[in-house]
Amino acid sequence: MTNEELLKAIIKKAGAEIGLALEEKDIVIEHAKDPAHGDYSTNAAMRFCRLAGCKPVDLASRLLPHLQDEMLDRVEIAGPGFLNFFLKHESLQSVVAKAIQEGDDYGRGEKKGTSINVEYVSANPTGDLHLGHTRIAAVGDAIASLLAFAGYDVTREFYVNDCGNQVEHLGRSLRERYHELFGEEIHLGDDDYHGVDLINIAQSIKDQYGDKYLADTQESHDFFIRFGIDAELGKLKKDLAEFRVYFDKFTYESDIRKGGNIEKTLENLKPYLYEKDGATFLKTTEFGDDKDRPVVKSDGLYTYFMPDICYHYDKVARGFDALIDIFGADHGGYVARLKAALSMKGIDPNILEVQFVQIVRTFRDGVEVKMSKRTGKAIAHRDLIEDVGTDAVRYFFTERSPSSHLDFNYDLALEKSSSNPVYYAQYAHARCASLLSLGSDIGINEKADLCKSEPELALIKEIAAFPGIVASSAEERAPYKIAAYSQKLAAAIHAFYHECKIIDREQPELTASRLALVKAAKIAMHNALAILGVSSPEKM
């Protein structure tokens, strides 16, 4: 258990002893900002005074004699009723050995027995990733990693839209480029794809198949679509892999449509269907949507919404306890209709959670940059990664709430100073690695019982906070809180380094305690950065 969890249990027990029923989930424990105010504090007396029928300070006084535990040195009442907890040094120091012994598992939550599907990116396989996809990839992958680290069973999923108008245009555009390689004049429409990448794909078709698909038949039509999708999806997978983003499952819309699945689903939804102007609508307003949504267009083709309904039914049928979709901000109106469709099948709509990711703007020298100097086109995912690296992009794209607009500063991302948050955190890790290397002949004392100064205890408290931060961040699906934690941990590491002589060969016992603290801090930083998909360099 973390210190916070132990303190909540102590407060709950004290409450029971004075006849006050408290729930641990309702008790808030905070780190004391000033060491003079203890190690931890709670506003429980102020929060529950009405329940107890007395003033906050009176409730604090009633609780105080019952706040007993071997981990506590003392408890004090402050102000209008705050309770400040002072822990015994050995209670604080014990986290050092715990972190060292658990290593990469330090902070990891116990298995929850809860399965969560996280679907993100799901870019159409018709072109390159843009910066919106990049941020969704960073956020989605960090949420998945955070949940997995917290003890949930996580499936990372990519939904491949391989049906509809966009892939018809892809196939047509690829066919035209293929014909062009045989000296024919091409005819690309406004809605077709004009990117030069299709020329390379067409060339690979010619190299493999020669003129086999020059005749415009249904077979060649289907071939160009499938070959184009596979080639474009292969590029997306490669770009995402270089961004350290991998998926457990790729689900294809074409598979969702097989076996008359959509037709069967429509039949099951019949009580909620009606026709208007030749189209078929779903009565989503009966379940909280602002208007009914079409599922079949007047020309008989399905809207995008219809296969999406089937896809979400499929995810529920696979047995997930929760579904998390990571959408771009322009999909805000999509949630109500999806939840309505789930309700129509008797599925609790709260099984679906949606995170919206806002747009990204890029800046250099204080000026917004929209075009890549290298390509002369809008900055794409690949351009940004090549310019500043995966670490900087993953950190900057996850350090803020995804619902906030992101202004990406090229100059800051490339700066090697404490102003650059990813550099600041990584440098703290590298600093720890360097110290451990320099003191490798001294050894470590995992008890860290000689670490009693203010900067040492401050660092110990930050290390101790990590498991609780993981748990709360996972509950809130908030990896940006892990980024914020890495900054606080880095600040504590740097302060410890500057204020304490860590390697002192004239005091080997003190050095052994401090090196243990260094090792524990290094582990906590590595695990925090790993959740964000950021590397932990040994040297910088």
Secondary structure, 3 states (H helix, E strand, C coil): CCHHHHHHHHHHHHHHHCCCCCCHHHCCEEECCCHHHCCEEECHHHHHHHHHCCCHHHHHHHHHHHCCCCCEEEEEEECCCEEEEEECHHHHHHHHHHHHHHHHHCCCCCCCCCEEEEECCCCCCCCCCEHHHHHHHHHHHHHHHHHHHCCCEEEEEEEECCCCHHHHHHHHHHHHHHHHCCCCCCCCCCCCCCCCHHHHHHHHHHHHHCCCCCCCCHHHHHHHHHHHHHHHHHHHHHHHHHCCCCCCEEEEHHHHCHHHHHHHHHHHCHHHEEEECCEEEECHHHHCCCCCEEEECCCCCECCHHHHHHHHHHHHHCCCCEEEEEEEHHHCCHHHHHHHHHHHCCCCHHHEEEEEECCEEEEECCEEECECCCCCCECEHHHHHHHHCHHHHHHHHHCCCCCCCEEEEHHHHHCCCCCCHHHHHHHHHHHHHHHHHHCCCCCCCCCCCCCCCHHHHHHHHHHHHHHHHHHHHHHCCCCHHHHHHHHHHHHHHHHHHHHCCCCCCCCHHHHHHHHHHHHHHHHHHHHHHHHCCCCCCCCC
